[in-house]
Amino acid sequence: MSVPPEQMDIIRQWVVKAENDHKAFQNLLKMGDDCPFDVVCFLAQQCAEKYLKARLVYLSIDFPKIHDISEIIKLFPPGFGIPLSPTDQTKLTKYAWMGRYPGNWEPMNHQDAEKAAELAGKVRTAIRSSFPKEVLK
């Protein structure tokens, strides 16, 4: 697939932002019980969302300014194989706002943070494996 240089630059920008989120939540998880688990969940959601949007840019598919992982995945052509179940998609989407804002919901715990990190890692691996090396620099 031939992608214009300007488009490759935009893809790289999305990847850099996604990788920053990935590094941040990985480092926060090292804090153990003192970890802000809600922040890990939020950053994991952001990492997954940014990788998905990077792939949409690569495919020349426009997307709205949304954070709903399920809605973003619906924009992909059939058969792309995003490794998230509908339940996982919903869970990650909730972290886009539950990790940022106060509310009357259960606080996120270590298990939630580990699961969010795992889901983001699945998306990260799938998307990175689909990109040419020059996008990943």
LOZA-944696 format. One record per residue: y, x, z of N, C-alpha, C, O in turn. Coordinates in Angstrom, 1 decimal, padded with zeros to 4 digits, always signed. Atoms other than C-alpha are relative to their C-alpha. Layout:
<pts>
PT     n.Y     n.X     n.Z    ca.Y    ca.X    ca.Z     c.Y     c.X     c.Z     o.Y     o.X     o.Z
PT       Y       X       Z       Y       X       Z       Y       X       Z       Y       X       Z
...
</pts>
This chain:
<pts>
PT     n.Y     n.X     n.Z    ca.Y    ca.X    ca.Z     c.Y     c.X     c.Z     o.Y     o.X     o.Z
PT  -001.2  +000.8  +000.0  +000.0  +000.0  +000.0  +001.2  +000.9  +000.0  +001.4  +001.8  +000.9
PT  -001.2  -000.7  +000.1  +003.3  +001.4  -001.1  +001.2  -000.7  +000.8  +001.5  -001.8  +000.5
PT  -001.1  +000.6  -000.8  +006.1  +000.8  +001.5  +001.2  +000.9  -000.2  +001.2  +002.1  -000.1
PT  -001.2  -000.8  +000.2  +009.7  +001.8  +000.8  +000.4  +000.8  +001.3  +000.1  +000.4  +002.4
PT  -000.3  -000.9  -001.1  +011.1  +004.6  +003.0  +000.9  -000.7  +001.1  +000.7  -000.5  +002.3
PT  -000.8  +000.7  -001.0  +013.7  +002.3  +004.7  -000.9  -000.9  +000.8  -000.6  -001.0  +002.0
PT  +000.9  +000.9  -000.8  +010.9  -000.1  +005.7  -000.9  +000.9  +000.9  -001.1  +000.4  +002.1
PT  +000.8  -000.9  -000.8  +008.8  +002.8  +007.0  +000.9  +000.4  +001.2  +000.3  +000.6  +002.3
PT  -000.8  -000.4  -001.2  +011.8  +003.8  +009.2  +000.1  -001.1  +001.0  +000.1  -000.8  +002.2
PT  +000.0  +001.2  -000.9  +012.0  +000.3  +010.7  -001.3  -000.1  +000.7  -001.3  -000.3  +001.9
PT  +001.3  +000.0  -000.7  +008.3  +000.4  +011.4  -000.1  +001.1  +001.0  -000.6  +000.8  +002.2
PT  +000.0  -001.1  -001.0  +008.6  +003.8  +013.1  +000.8  -000.4  +001.2  +000.4  -000.1  +002.4
PT  -000.8  +000.4  -001.2  +011.4  +002.3  +015.3  -000.7  -000.9  +000.9  -000.7  -000.8  +002.1
PT  +000.8  +000.9  -000.8  +009.2  -000.5  +016.4  -001.1  +000.7  +000.8  -001.4  +000.4  +001.9
PT  +001.1  -000.7  -000.6  +006.3  +001.9  +017.1  +000.6  +000.8  +001.2  -000.1  +000.9  +002.2
PT  -000.6  -000.8  -001.1  +008.6  +004.2  +019.2  +000.3  -000.9  +001.2  +000.0  -000.5  +002.3
PT  -000.3  +000.9  -001.1  +009.8  +001.2  +021.3  -001.3  -000.5  +000.7  -001.4  -000.5  +001.9
PT  +001.3  +000.4  -000.5  +006.2  +000.0  +021.7  -000.7  +001.1  +000.8  -001.2  +000.9  +001.9
PT  +000.6  -001.2  -000.7  +005.0  +003.5  +022.7  +000.8  +000.2  +001.4  +000.2  +000.6  +002.3
PT  -000.8  -000.2  -001.2  +007.9  +003.7  +025.3  -000.5  -001.0  +001.0  -000.7  -000.7  +002.2
PT  +000.5  +001.1  -001.0  +006.7  +000.4  +026.9  -001.4  +000.5  +000.5  -001.7  +000.3  +001.7
PT  +001.3  -000.5  -000.3  +003.1  +001.8  +026.8  +000.0  +001.1  +001.1  -000.7  +001.0  +002.1
PT  -000.2  -001.1  -000.9  +004.1  +005.0  +028.5  +000.5  -000.4  +001.4  +000.0  +000.0  +002.4
PT  -000.6  +000.5  -001.2  +006.1  +003.2  +031.1  -001.0  -000.8  +000.9  -001.1  -000.5  +002.0
PT  +001.0  +000.7  -000.9  +003.4  +000.8  +032.2  -001.1  +000.8  +000.4  -001.7  +000.6  +001.5
PT  +001.1  -000.9  -000.4  +000.8  +003.5  +032.2  +000.4  +000.8  +001.2  -000.3  +001.0  +002.2
PT  -000.5  -000.8  -001.2  +003.0  +005.6  +034.6  +000.1  -000.9  +001.2  -000.1  -000.5  +002.3
PT  -000.2  +000.9  -001.2  +003.8  +002.6  +036.8  -001.4  -000.3  +000.6  -001.5  -000.4  +001.9
PT  +001.4  +000.3  -000.6  +000.0  +001.8  +037.2  -000.4  +001.2  +000.9  -001.3  +000.9  +001.8
PT  +000.4  -001.1  -000.8  -000.4  +005.3  +038.7  +000.6  -000.1  +001.5  +000.2  +000.7  +002.3
PT  -000.6  +000.2  -001.3  +001.7  +004.1  +041.7  -000.9  -000.7  +001.0  -000.6  -000.7  +002.2
PT  +001.0  +000.6  -001.0  -001.3  +002.3  +043.2  +000.6  -001.3  +000.5  +001.2  -002.1  -000.2
PT  -000.4  +001.2  -000.6  -000.4  -000.5  +045.6  +001.5  -000.2  +000.0  +002.0  -001.3  +000.2
PT  -001.4  +000.1  +000.0  +003.3  +000.3  +045.4  +000.6  -000.3  -001.4  +001.8  -000.4  -001.5
PT  -000.3  +000.3  +001.4  +003.3  -000.5  +041.7  +000.7  -001.4  -000.1  +000.2  -002.4  +000.5
PT  -000.5  +001.3  +000.3  +005.6  -003.3  +040.5  -000.8  -000.7  -001.1  -000.6  -000.6  -002.2
PT  +001.0  +000.6  +001.0  +002.8  -005.3  +038.9  +000.6  -000.9  -001.0  +000.2  -001.0  -002.1
PT  -000.6  +000.9  +000.9  +005.1  -007.9  +037.4  +000.7  +000.8  -001.2  +000.7  +000.4  -002.3
PT  -000.6  -000.8  +001.0  +006.9  -005.1  +035.5  -001.0  +000.6  -000.9  -000.8  +000.6  -002.2
PT  +001.1  -000.5  +000.9  +003.6  -003.7  +034.2  -000.4  -001.1  -000.9  -000.6  -000.9  -002.1
PT  +000.4  +001.1  +000.9  +002.7  -007.1  +032.9  +001.0  -000.3  -001.0  +000.6  -000.5  -002.2
PT  -001.0  +000.2  +001.0  +006.0  -007.6  +031.2  +000.0  +001.1  -001.0  +000.1  +000.8  -002.2
PT  +000.0  -001.1  +001.0  +005.9  -004.1  +029.6  -001.2  +000.0  -000.9  -001.1  +000.4  -002.0
PT  +001.3  +000.2  +000.9  +002.3  -004.7  +028.4  +000.2  -001.0  -001.0  -000.1  -000.8  -002.2
PT  -000.3  +001.0  +001.0  +003.4  -007.9  +026.8  +001.0  +000.5  -001.1  +000.8  +000.3  -002.3
PT  -001.0  -000.5  +000.9  +006.4  -006.1  +025.2  -000.7  +001.0  -001.0  -000.4  +001.0  -002.2
PT  +000.7  -001.0  +000.8  +004.1  -003.3  +023.9  -000.8  -000.7  -001.1  -000.7  -000.4  -002.2
PT  +000.9  +000.8  +000.9  +001.7  -005.8  +022.3  +000.9  -000.6  -001.1  +000.7  -000.6  -002.3
PT  -000.9  +000.7  +000.9  +004.6  -007.8  +020.8  +000.6  +000.9  -001.0  +000.7  +000.6  -002.2
PT  -000.6  -000.9  +000.9  +006.3  -004.8  +019.3  -000.9  +000.6  -001.0  -000.6  +000.8  -002.1
PT  +001.0  -000.4  +000.9  +003.1  -003.5  +017.8  -000.3  -001.0  -001.1  -000.4  -000.7  -002.3
PT  +000.3  +001.1  +001.0  +002.4  -006.9  +016.2  +001.2  -000.1  -001.0  +001.0  -000.3  -002.2
PT  -001.2  +000.1  +000.9  +006.0  -007.0  +014.8  +000.1  +001.2  -000.9  +000.5  +001.0  -002.0
PT  +000.0  -001.1  +000.9  +005.7  -003.5  +013.5  -001.0  -000.2  -001.2  -000.7  +000.1  -002.3
PT  +001.0  +000.2  +001.0  +002.6  -004.5  +011.6  +000.5  -001.1  -001.0  +000.3  -001.0  -002.2
PT  -000.6  +001.0  +000.9  +004.4  -007.6  +010.2  +001.0  +000.6  -000.9  +001.1  +000.3  -002.1
PT  -001.0  -000.7  +000.8  +007.2  -005.4  +009.0  -000.7  +000.8  -001.1  -000.3  +000.8  -002.3
PT  +000.8  -000.7  +001.0  +004.6  -003.2  +007.3  -000.6  -000.9  -001.1  -000.6  -000.5  -002.3
PT  +000.6  +000.9  +001.0  +003.1  -006.2  +005.6  +001.1  -000.8  -000.7  +000.9  -001.7  -001.5
PT  -001.2  +000.7  +000.6  +006.7  -007.4  +004.6  +000.0  -001.5  +000.3  +000.3  -002.3  -000.5
PT  +000.0  +001.4  -000.5  +006.3  -010.6  +006.6  +001.1  -000.2  +001.0  +001.1  +000.5  +002.0
PT  -001.1  +000.3  -000.9  +009.4  -012.0  +008.2  -000.5  -000.7  +001.2  -001.5  -001.4  +001.1
PT  +000.4  +000.7  -001.2  +009.2  -013.2  +011.7  +001.3  -000.4  +000.8  +002.3  +000.2  +000.7
PT  -001.1  +000.4  -000.8  +011.5  -015.2  +014.0  +000.1  +000.8  +001.3  -000.8  +001.6  +001.7
PT  -000.2  -000.7  -001.3  +013.0  -013.8  +017.2  -000.7  -000.8  +001.1  +000.0  -001.6  +001.8
PT  +000.7  +000.7  -001.0  +010.3  -015.1  +019.5  -000.9  +001.0  +000.8  -001.1  +002.2  +000.3
PT  +000.8  -000.9  -000.8  +008.1  -013.6  +022.2  -001.4  -000.6  +000.2  -002.3  -000.1  +000.9
PT  +001.3  +000.7  -000.2  +005.1  -016.0  +021.9  -001.0  +000.7  -000.9  -001.0  +000.7  -002.1
PT  +001.0  -000.8  +000.7  +002.2  -013.8  +021.0  -000.9  -000.9  -001.0  -001.2  -000.4  -002.1
PT  +000.8  +000.9  +000.8  +000.2  -016.8  +019.6  +000.7  -000.3  -001.3  +000.1  -000.3  -002.4
PT  -000.8  +000.3  +001.2  +003.0  -017.7  +017.2  +000.2  +001.2  -000.9  +000.2  +001.0  -002.1
PT  -000.1  -001.3  +000.8  +003.4  -014.1  +016.1  -001.3  +000.2  -000.8  -001.2  +000.6  -001.9
PT  +001.3  -000.2  +000.6  -000.3  -013.8  +015.4  -000.2  -001.0  -001.2  -000.9  -000.6  -002.1
PT  +000.2  +001.0  +001.1  -000.2  -017.0  +013.3  +000.6  +000.4  -001.3  +000.3  -000.1  -002.4
PT  -000.7  -000.5  +001.2  +002.1  -015.1  +010.9  -000.9  +000.9  -000.9  -000.6  +001.2  -002.0
PT  +000.9  -001.0  +000.7  -000.7  -012.6  +009.9  -000.8  -000.7  -001.0  -001.2  -001.9  -000.8
PT  +000.9  +000.6  +000.9  -002.8  -013.2  +006.9  -001.4  -000.2  +000.6  -001.7  +000.5  +001.6
PT  +001.4  +000.2  -000.6  -006.3  -014.5  +007.6  -000.8  +001.2  +000.0  -000.8  +002.0  -001.0
PT  +000.9  -001.1  +000.0  -008.8  -012.0  +008.6  +000.5  +001.4  +000.5  -000.2  +002.4  +000.4
PT  -000.5  -001.3  -000.5  -006.5  -009.3  +010.0  -000.7  +000.5  +001.2  -000.9  +001.7  +001.4
PT  +000.8  -000.4  -001.1  -008.5  -009.3  +013.2  +000.8  +000.5  +001.2  +000.5  +001.6  +001.7
PT  -000.7  -000.3  -001.2  -006.0  -009.2  +016.1  -001.0  -000.2  +001.2  -001.5  -001.3  +001.3
PT  +001.0  +000.1  -001.0  -008.3  -008.5  +019.1  +000.4  -000.7  +001.3  +000.1  -000.3  +002.4
PT  -000.4  +000.8  -001.1  -006.9  -011.2  +021.4  -000.5  -001.4  -000.1  -000.3  -002.1  -001.2
PT  +000.4  +001.4  +000.0  -008.5  -014.5  +022.3  +001.2  -000.9  +000.2  +002.2  -000.4  +000.6
PT  -001.1  +000.9  -000.3  -006.3  -017.6  +022.5  +000.4  +000.1  +001.4  +001.6  +000.0  +001.7
PT  -000.3  -000.1  -001.5  -006.5  -017.3  +026.3  +000.8  +001.3  +000.3  +001.8  +001.2  +001.0
PT  -000.7  -001.2  -000.1  -005.4  -013.7  +026.1  +001.4  +000.0  -000.5  +002.3  +000.5  +000.1
PT  -001.4  +000.1  +000.6  -002.5  -014.5  +023.8  +000.9  -000.8  +001.0  +002.1  -000.4  +001.1
PT  -000.8  +000.8  -000.9  -001.3  -017.2  +026.2  +000.4  +000.8  +001.3  +001.5  +000.7  +001.8
PT  -000.3  -000.8  -001.2  -001.6  -014.9  +029.2  +001.1  +001.0  -000.2  +002.0  +001.2  +000.5
PT  -001.0  -001.0  +000.3  +000.4  -012.1  +027.6  +001.3  -000.7  -000.3  +002.4  -000.2  +000.2
PT  -001.2  +000.7  +000.3  +003.0  -014.6  +026.4  +000.7  -000.4  +001.3  +001.9  -000.2  +001.4
PT  -000.5  +000.3  -001.3  +003.5  -015.8  +030.0  +000.7  +001.2  +000.6  +001.7  +001.0  +001.3
PT  -000.5  -001.1  -000.7  +004.2  -012.3  +031.1  +001.4  +000.4  -000.6  +002.2  +001.1  +000.0
PT  -001.3  -000.2  +000.6  +007.2  -012.2  +028.7  +001.2  -000.5  +000.9  +002.3  +000.0  +000.9
PT  -001.0  +000.6  -000.8  +009.1  -014.4  +031.1  -000.4  +000.1  +001.5  +000.5  +000.2  +002.4
PT  +000.4  -000.1  -001.4  +007.1  -014.3  +034.4  +000.2  +001.4  +000.5  +000.4  +001.5  +001.7
PT  -000.2  -001.3  -000.5  +007.5  -010.6  +034.6  +001.5  +000.4  +000.1  +001.8  +001.4  +000.6
PT  -001.5  -000.3  +000.0  +011.3  -010.8  +034.1  +000.8  -000.8  +001.0  +001.8  -000.4  +001.5
PT  -000.9  +000.9  -000.7  +012.5  -013.8  +036.0  -000.7  -000.5  +001.3  -001.9  -000.6  +001.4
PT  +000.6  +000.6  -001.2  +012.0  -015.3  +039.5  -000.5  -001.4  -000.3  +000.0  -002.0  -001.3
PT  +000.6  +001.3  +000.2  +010.0  -018.5  +039.8  -001.0  -000.3  +001.0  -001.4  +000.5  +001.9
PT  +000.9  +000.5  -001.0  +007.6  -020.5  +041.8  -001.5  +000.2  -000.6  -002.1  -000.8  -000.8
PT  +001.3  -000.2  +000.4  +004.4  -018.9  +040.5  -000.6  +001.1  +000.9  +000.1  +001.9  +001.6
PT  +000.7  -001.1  -000.8  +001.8  -016.6  +042.1  +000.5  +001.3  -000.4  +000.6  +001.6  -001.6
PT  -000.4  -001.4  +000.3  +002.9  -013.0  +042.3  -001.1  +000.7  -000.8  -002.3  +000.4  -000.5
PT  +001.0  -000.8  +000.8  +001.2  -010.7  +039.8  -000.6  +001.1  +000.9  +000.1  +001.7  +001.7
PT  +000.6  -001.0  -000.9  -001.3  -008.4  +041.4  -000.6  +001.2  -000.9  -000.4  +001.2  -002.1
PT  +000.6  -001.1  +000.7  -003.2  -005.2  +040.5  -000.9  -000.4  -001.1  -000.9  +000.2  -002.2
PT  +001.0  +000.5  +001.0  -005.9  -007.1  +038.6  +000.8  -000.5  -001.2  +000.4  -000.3  -002.4
PT  -000.8  +000.5  +001.1  -003.3  -008.9  +036.5  +000.6  +001.1  -000.8  +000.6  +001.1  -002.1
PT  -000.6  -001.1  +000.7  -001.5  -005.7  +035.7  -001.1  +000.8  -000.9  -000.8  +001.2  -002.0
PT  +001.1  -000.7  +000.7  -004.8  -003.9  +034.7  -000.4  -000.8  -001.2  -000.6  -000.2  -002.3
PT  +000.4  +000.9  +001.1  -005.8  -006.9  +032.5  +001.1  +000.0  -001.1  +000.8  +000.2  -002.3
PT  -001.1  -000.1  +001.0  -002.3  -006.9  +030.8  +000.0  +001.3  -000.7  +000.2  +001.3  -002.0
PT  +000.1  -001.3  +000.6  -002.6  -003.2  +030.2  -001.1  +000.1  -001.0  -001.0  +000.7  -002.1
PT  +001.2  +000.0  +000.9  -006.1  -003.6  +028.7  +000.3  -000.8  -001.3  +000.0  -000.3  -002.4
PT  -000.3  +000.8  +001.2  -004.9  -006.4  +026.3  +001.0  +000.7  -000.9  +000.8  +000.7  -002.1
PT  -001.0  -000.7  +000.8  -001.9  -004.4  +025.2  -000.7  +001.2  -000.7  -000.4  +001.5  -001.8
PT  +000.7  -001.1  +000.5  -004.2  -001.4  +024.7  -000.9  -000.4  -001.2  -001.0  +000.3  -002.2
PT  +000.8  +000.5  +001.1  -006.4  -003.5  +022.4  +000.8  -000.2  -001.2  +000.5  +000.2  -002.3
PT  -000.9  +000.2  +001.2  -003.5  -004.5  +020.2  +000.5  +001.3  -000.5  +000.5  +001.6  -001.7
PT  -000.5  -001.3  +000.4  -002.1  -001.0  +020.2  -001.0  +000.8  -000.8  -000.7  +001.3  -001.9
PT  +001.0  -000.7  +000.7  -005.4  +000.5  +019.1  -000.2  -000.6  -001.4  -000.3  +000.1  -002.4
PT  +000.2  +000.7  +001.2  -005.9  -002.1  +016.4  +001.1  +000.2  -001.0  +000.9  +000.5  -002.2
PT  -001.2  -000.1  +000.8  -002.4  -001.8  +015.0  +000.1  +001.5  -000.4  +000.3  +001.8  -001.6
PT  -000.2  -001.4  +000.3  -002.2  +002.0  +015.2  -001.1  +000.5  -001.0  -000.8  +001.3  -001.9
PT  +001.0  -000.5  +001.0  -005.5  +002.4  +013.3  +000.2  -000.6  -001.4  -000.4  -000.1  -002.3
PT  -000.3  +000.6  +001.3  -004.1  +000.3  +010.5  +001.2  +000.6  -000.7  +001.5  +000.3  -001.8
PT  -001.2  -000.7  +000.5  -001.0  +002.5  +010.0  -000.3  +001.3  -000.6  -001.2  +002.0  -000.2
PT  +000.1  -001.4  +000.5  -000.6  +005.6  +007.9  +000.6  +000.9  +001.1  +001.4  +000.5  +001.9
PT  -000.4  -000.9  -001.0  +000.0  +008.7  +010.0  +001.6  +000.2  +000.1  +002.1  +000.4  +001.2
PT  -001.4  -000.2  -000.1  +003.7  +009.0  +009.0  +000.7  -001.0  +000.8  +001.9  -000.8  +001.2
PT  -000.6  +001.1  -000.8  +004.5  +005.8  +010.8  -000.2  +000.3  +001.5  +000.6  -000.1  +002.3
PT  +000.3  -000.2  -001.4  +003.0  +007.1  +014.1  +000.6  +001.2  +000.5  +000.4  +001.6  +001.7
PT  -000.7  -001.3  -000.5  +005.1  +010.3  +014.4  +001.1  -000.4  +000.9  +001.7  +000.5  +001.5
</pts>
